[in-house]
Each structure stands twice: as C-alpha cells, then as structure tokens.
Amino acid sequence: MEKVKCIIIGSGPAGYTAAIYTGRANLNPVLLEGLQPGGQLTTTSEVENFPGYPEGVNGQVMMDDLRAQAERFGVDIRPSVAEKVDFSTRPYKIWADDGTCIEAETVIISTGATARYLGLDDEKKYAGMGVSACATCDGFFYRKKVVAVVGGGDTACEEAIYLASLARQVYLLVRKPYLRASQIMQKRVLEHPKIKVLFEHNATGLFGENGVEGVHLVKRQGETNEQRYDLPIDGFFLAIGHKPNSDIFRPWLETDEMGYIKVIDGGPRTSLPGVYAAGDVADPRYRQAIVAAGSGCKAALEVEKFLNEQG
C-alpha cells in the first residue's frame, strides 16, 4: 500500500493551488485529478476576472498554467478518480479507480460542485457559446444584450438582478406559476424595469448558428391552453442549483442538507483532524475561481501546520 503525507482529491483552482503550496513545502503530495481535470473552468471560454490576466484568459489555458506550476514543484498528478475512502482512522485510506489504495496522513478535498442543467442536448451544444451556469463569471459578455435565466429561487433572482445591471433585457423563466424566492427577492425582481418574469414556462431547446440566438419555449406545458413559441435571446443562464461532488465523503464528514462539506470558522478544516475541504465542494455561496484558489492555499497551509504539530 502506498503511503503519502498529503493527498489532494480533485483539481481545479482549489486543488492545483493546494498542490502548489504543499509541493513547495516539500510534502510530495499526490493529486488525483478526477473526472474533469482542471474542473469546471475548463468549460469556460474566457476568464476575465482572475487577477494576473489583464487581457483575459481561456479557462483551459489557465488550468493548464496552474497544473504546470504544480508539476514544477514536484507534485505527483495522476489522471485518476477517487472512488472510495475510509476516514475511520488515520492514516486515511483512498481508493482510486485504477485499483490503487493510498494511505495519507492528511487529505485535501477539492472535488468541486456540478451545476444542475435541464438536460437539453442544446445545453451541451452551446456550452461556452451562450449557455452558462455562472452569471458573475460570464455576465460581462452580455452587456446591452438580451438574456434568459432559468429558475425561481433566490439564486435565480439574484442572478437575474445582477444580469439586469449589464444586459438590456432579462427574462426569468419560471416553471411554476409562482417564485420560490424569499419575499424581498420576489419584490426586487417583479418591480425591476429590466426583468420580465415568464411564469409557467419551460425551455425545450435552443437555436442559433454560431451561438445562442433564441430559446424554444412552451407555456403551460400539457394543458389545454398550451402555447409554444420562440424567444430571441443572446445568453441562456441556468440558476437551478449546484450539486457538490461530496457523495463518497458524506459517511465520514459533516455536510449541510445540500451536501456541501461543512468547514470550521470559515476556514478549510472539517470535522475530522487532518482532513480539509477547499473550493466549491465547501462553498455554496461564492463559487468563484479566485475564492477557490484562496481556499486551496489555506488548506495547504493548514496541512503543513498539522503535520508539523504531529511531528
């Protein structure tokens, strides 16, 4: 059985940053990249809000840069997925999908969260070409344009209000005949001059030549007065939630009702000594690359401190 001082499960800004710091600390970490090496950012065509890239940077290029920086400090990066863990005693055991089992004195979990989609084929077809699950990431590209936001909860309302500060017109597509959001958020959306709420609407597809140019809608689907029509838009934003990739850890760690790993006092420490969580898997609120990178740094510093204290 392989034994290491630190294993990092998951890549992306949190995982790679944790790898850079633990690598520089001569901890010889192993990093399992997971199903999506580089994380969600690899599906983003242009990142303009990460410090250090004044002209913006392609998401895949940025992740490749972070990966190369981690490799520079001797990090053992493996194209593997963690399938099972045993956190009952230290050292902790992690089984990868290639059959190997690693014993680790410390663990940094940076498996991220996956945006929920409607399941339309067109969402994949237009990924990075008008379809987004992050208004604060991509809203800038839709200045003075027309966008649609899918969802009826607080997150959807927040995204709609944010986009209304940039776009010319925002349509909020709500499946129900009412909003699930808090009363104050409902009031803000319903009274906003640039937001139009389309109740009892479902998106059935998207269309466009070189990107999203419109959405196929059905109103009161299945009812006798069902209506189908096309709505011209430039951007299609999903705001129906995220699923943290925490399933294999939930038997061992405290999580909230959504599955986000609970951390102590806003830092990376979890309910188990020597186990830390960084990035979106422990962040239901911000979900930004720079925040994830910062939390990866914190996790790595905590690992170094923990190992020093353990002698």
C-alpha positions, 0 to 999 in steps of 0.5 A: 500500500502506498503511503503519502503525507498529503493527498489532494482529491480533485483539481481545479483552482482549489486543488492545483493551488493546494498542490502548489503550496504543499509541493513547495513545502516539500510534502510530495503530495499526490493529486488525483485529478478526477473526472474533469481535470482542471474542473469546471473552468475548463468549460469556460471560454474566457476568464476575465476576472482572475487577477494576473490576466489583464487581457483575459484568459481561456479557462483551459489555458489557465488550468493548464498554467496552474497544473504546470506550476504544480508539476514544477514543484514536484507534485505527483498528478495522476489522471485518476478518480477517487472512488472510495475512502475510509476516514475511520482512522488515520492514516486515511485510506483512498481508493482510486479507480485504477485499483490503487489504495493510498494511505495519507496522513492528511487529505485535501478535498477539492472535488468541486460542485456540478451545476444542475442543467435541464438536460437539453442536448442544446445545453451541451451544444452551446456550452461556452457559446451562450449557455452558462451556469455562472452569471458573475463569471460570464455576465460581462459578455452580455452587456446591452444584450438580451438574456434568459435565466432559468429558475425561481429561487433566490439564486435565480433572482439574484442572478437575474438582478445582477444580469439586469445591471449589464444586459438590456433585457432579462427574462426569468423563466419560471416553471411554476406559476409562482417564485420560490424566492424569499419575499424581498427577492420576489419584490426586487425582481417583479418591480425591476424595469429590466426583468420580465418574469415568464411564469409557467414556462419551460425551455425545450431547446435552443437555436442559433448558428454560431451561438445562442440566438433564441430559446424554444419555449412552451407555456403551460406545458400539457394543458389545454391552453398550451402555447409554444413559441420562440424567444430571441435571446443572446445568453441562456443562464441556468440558476437551478442549483449546484450539486457538490461532488461530496457523495463518497465523503458524506459517511465520514464528514459533516455536510449541510442538507445540500451536501456541501462539506461543512468547514470550521470558522470559515476556514478549510478544516472539517470535522475530522483532524487532518482532513480539509475541504477547499473550493466549491465542494465547501462553498455554496455561496461564492463559487468563484475561481479566485475564492477557490484558489484562496481556499486551496492555499489555506488548506495547504497551509493548514496541512503543513501546520498539522503535520508539523504539530504531529511531528 
